[in-house]
Amino acid sequence: MEKYKNKFTYSEYKLYNYINKQLDKVIYLTISDIALECNVGEATVLRFCRKLDYKGYQEFKFAVAKELSSYESDSNNDDNYIYKVKNQMKQTIKDTYELVCPYSLQKAINIILHADSIIIYGISSSGIAALDMQNSLMFIGINVEVITDSYDQIIRANFIKRNSVIIAVSLIGNMKDIIYATKIAKSKGASIISITNYKESSLTRFSDITLFTSAKEYPLDKGAFVSKVSQLFIMDLLCTGIMIEKQKKNNL
């Protein structure tokens, strides 16, 4: 960045200043996030990265992550990594807990309980979390379908019926395939519950209810368990709430 600093436009200079001050924060931001933080367009962010000889924002983030890793030369010490993982898990649960909206959670529970069919969409590590939720819901008598293939999600969305629920699980919330499938399902009359990390994601625009997670996934640890912990926490809240409501109904 220092090498090309004198060639930056006014908007690019805003990015330069922000990144210099928030270097450790940048690795957790999407292109939409950093554009919003700096009040510039996403195209400006791309131009900035390409001016630095990176193919795009993702490659730039990896370079930042590598540089930060070099600052922490002792991070591979056994004691340090055990302590670090423990703290990441604790912080993730704490941060996600603080984002829980009881009203949205209860509304999601009610929609799931009264739905004719429930389908969970999740890809990659989010798909693994979705399968875990399926197991928990089926254990308490709720029949759930999980689809982890993007093509199958689109096909299923085209044949969805009214009074169905799609639970879309996506850390970033900007995967084109899952957004397209969710959009189709919504047009067919399905209710959309999203579990995602970002308020400004494309997925939230098509969601009736959004339950937010808080997992800071390090770019060099793609798919790390810490990201699934936040999703599993929200899913466990849903499953526990559903079980409580079912018990209340059985006691009446």
C-alpha positions in Angstrom: 0.0 0.0 0.0 2.8 2.3 0.8 4.3 1.7 -2.6 1.2 2.8 -4.5 0.0 5.4 -2.0 0.7 8.4 -4.2 -1.4 6.8 -7.0 -4.6 6.4 -4.9 -7.7 8.4 -5.8 -9.6 10.2 -3.0 -11.9 7.2 -2.4 -9.0 4.8 -2.5 -7.1 6.9 0.0 -10.1 6.5 2.4 -9.6 2.8 2.1 -5.9 3.1 2.7 -6.5 5.1 5.9 -9.1 2.8 7.2 -7.0 -0.4 6.6 -4.0 1.1 8.2 -6.0 1.9 11.4 -8.1 -1.3 11.4 -5.7 -3.9 9.9 -6.8 -6.7 12.3 -10.5 -6.0 11.7 -10.2 -6.0 7.9 -9.7 -9.8 7.7 -13.2 -10.3 9.1 -15.0 -7.9 6.8 -16.7 -8.8 3.5 -16.3 -6.5 0.5 -19.7 -5.0 1.3 -18.7 -4.4 4.9 -15.5 -2.5 4.1 -17.3 -0.5 1.4 -19.9 0.5 3.9 -17.4 1.4 6.6 -15.4 3.7 4.2 -18.5 5.0 2.4 -17.3 3.9 -1.0 -18.6 1.6 -3.7 -17.7 -2.1 -3.9 -16.2 -1.4 -7.3 -13.8 1.1 -5.6 -12.6 -1.7 -3.2 -12.0 -4.0 -6.2 -10.0 -1.3 -8.0 -8.0 -0.6 -4.9 -7.0 -4.3 -4.5 -6.2 -4.7 -8.2 -4.0 -1.5 -8.1 -2.0 -3.4 -5.4 -1.7 -6.4 -7.9 -4.2 -8.6 -6.2 -6.9 -10.4 -8.2 -9.6 -9.3 -5.8 -10.6 -8.4 -2.3 -10.4 -12.0 -1.1 -6.7 -12.4 -2.2 -6.0 -9.0 -0.5 -7.5 -10.3 2.7 -5.3 -13.4 2.6 -2.2 -11.2 2.2 -3.3 -9.1 5.2 -3.9 -12.3 7.3 -0.4 -13.6 6.4 1.1 -10.3 7.4 -0.7 -10.3 10.7 0.5 -13.9 11.3 4.1 -12.8 10.9 3.5 -10.3 13.8 2.6 -13.2 16.1 5.7 -15.4 15.7 5.0 -17.2 18.9 1.4 -18.1 18.0 2.3 -21.7 17.2 3.4 -22.4 20.7 1.4 -25.3 22.1 0.1 -23.4 25.2 -0.8 -20.4 23.1 -2.9 -22.2 20.5 -4.8 -24.1 23.2 -5.5 -20.9 25.0 -6.4 -19.1 21.8 -8.9 -21.7 20.6 -10.6 -21.8 24.1 -10.9 -18.0 24.1 -12.3 -18.0 20.6 -15.0 -20.4 21.5 -15.9 -18.5 24.6 -15.9 -15.1 22.9 -18.0 -16.5 20.0 -20.7 -17.8 22.3 -20.7 -14.5 24.3 -20.9 -12.3 21.2 -23.6 -14.4 19.6 -25.6 -14.4 22.8 -25.5 -10.6 22.9 -27.0 -10.5 19.3 -30.0 -12.8 20.2 -33.3 -11.0 19.8 -35.9 -12.9 22.0 -38.8 -11.6 19.9 -37.2 -12.9 16.6 -36.2 -16.2 18.2 -39.8 -16.8 19.5 -41.3 -15.8 16.2 -39.0 -18.3 14.4 -40.0 -21.0 16.9 -43.7 -20.4 16.3 -43.3 -20.4 12.5 -41.4 -23.7 12.6 -43.9 -25.3 14.9 -46.8 -24.4 12.6 -45.1 -25.2 9.3 -46.3 -28.1 7.0 -42.7 -28.7 5.9 -39.3 -27.5 7.1 -36.3 -27.4 4.8 -32.8 -26.3 5.9 -30.3 -25.0 3.3 -26.6 -25.0 4.1 -23.5 -25.4 2.0 -20.0 -26.5 3.1 -19.4 -26.0 6.8 -22.9 -24.5 7.2 -24.3 -27.7 5.7 -22.6 -29.7 8.5 -24.3 -27.4 11.1 -27.6 -27.9 9.3 -27.3 -31.7 9.5 -26.8 -31.3 13.2 -29.9 -29.2 13.6 -31.9 -31.8 11.6 -30.8 -34.5 14.0 -31.8 -32.4 17.1 -35.2 -31.5 15.6 -36.0 -35.1 14.5 -35.1 -36.3 18.0 -38.0 -34.1 19.4 -40.4 -35.2 16.7 -40.0 -32.5 14.1 -39.5 -33.8 10.6 -36.9 -31.8 8.7 -35.3 -32.0 5.3 -31.7 -30.8 4.8 -30.3 -29.9 1.4 -26.5 -29.1 1.1 -26.2 -29.1 -2.7 -26.8 -25.7 -4.3 -28.4 -27.2 -7.5 -30.8 -29.4 -5.4 -31.7 -26.3 -3.3 -32.9 -24.5 -6.5 -34.9 -27.6 -7.7 -36.5 -28.0 -4.3 -37.4 -24.3 -4.1 -39.4 -24.6 -7.4 -41.6 -27.3 -5.8 -42.1 -25.7 -2.4 -45.6 -25.4 -1.0 -47.2 -22.6 1.0 -46.8 -22.8 4.7 -43.4 -24.2 4.3 -40.3 -22.9 6.0 -36.8 -22.5 4.6 -34.0 -22.1 7.2 -31.1 -20.7 5.3 -27.8 -21.1 7.1 -24.9 -19.0 5.6 -22.0 -17.4 7.5 -21.5 -14.6 5.0 -25.0 -14.5 3.5 -23.9 -13.6 0.0 -23.6 -17.0 -1.8 -25.4 -16.5 -5.1 -26.9 -20.0 -5.3 -28.4 -20.1 -1.9 -29.8 -16.6 -2.3 -31.3 -17.5 -5.7 -32.9 -20.7 -4.2 -34.2 -18.7 -1.2 -35.7 -16.0 -3.5 -37.6 -18.7 -5.5 -38.9 -20.3 -2.3 -40.1 -17.0 -1.0 -41.9 -16.3 -4.3 -43.8 -19.6 -3.8 -45.1 -18.5 -0.4 -42.5 -20.0 1.9 -41.3 -18.3 5.1 -37.6 -17.6 5.2 -35.6 -17.8 8.4 -31.9 -17.0 7.9 -29.0 -17.7 10.3 -26.1 -15.5 9.2 -23.3 -13.3 10.4 -24.0 -10.1 8.5 -26.9 -7.7 8.8 -26.2 -6.1 5.4 -26.0 -9.4 3.5 -28.1 -10.2 0.5 -29.7 -13.1 2.3 -31.3 -10.9 5.0 -33.2 -9.0 2.3 -35.2 -12.0 1.4 -35.7 -13.2 5.0 -38.8 -12.9 7.1 -36.7 -13.4 10.3 -32.9 -13.2 10.7 -31.1 -14.7 13.6 -27.6 -13.3 13.8 -24.4 -15.2 14.7 -21.1 -13.6 15.6 -18.1 -15.6 14.3 -14.9 -13.9 13.3 -13.5 -16.5 10.9 -9.8 -15.9 10.2 -9.1 -16.2 6.4 -6.3 -18.6 6.9 -8.6 -20.9 8.9 -11.4 -21.3 6.4 -14.1 -23.6 7.7 -12.7 -23.5 11.3 -15.0 -24.9 13.9 -15.4 -21.6 15.7 -17.7 -20.4 12.8 -19.9 -23.4 13.3 -20.1 -22.9 17.1 -22.0 -19.7 16.6 -24.5 -21.4 14.2 -24.9 -24.4 16.5 -25.6 -22.0 19.5 -28.5 -20.4 17.6 -29.8 -23.7 16.4 -29.7 -25.1 19.9 -31.7 -22.1 21.1 -34.3 -22.9 18.4 -34.5 -26.6 19.2 -34.7 -26.0 22.9 -37.5 -23.4 22.4 -39.4 -25.7 20.2 -39.1 -28.5 22.7 -40.4 -26.2 25.5 -43.4 -25.1 23.4 -44.2 -28.8 22.5 -44.1 -29.7 26.2 -46.4 -26.8 27.1 -48.9 -28.0 24.4 -48.8 -31.6 25.7 -49.5 -30.4 29.3 -52.6 -28.5 28.3 
